[in-house]
């Protein structure tokens, strides 16, 4: 858990540094979206479409993966971690 939090903090700090640098250069999210020819609504619609596509597949896979993981977790001897 400690490694995860450390990694998360590093990502947040790197993002803050990169965002500050881009802001100093006058680059904004609106400029990037305009350059790419996208609107925030198009991005939101794309994220919703991706979620609608992925969620049933995740649930379907979980029907197999979770019971296999649970049986493996129960039957394998504990290890020193």
Secondary structure by P-SEA (a helix, b strand, c coil): caaaaaaaaaaaaaaaaaaaaaaaacccaaaaaaaacccaaaaaaaaaaaaaacaaaaaaaaacaaaaaaaaaaccccccc
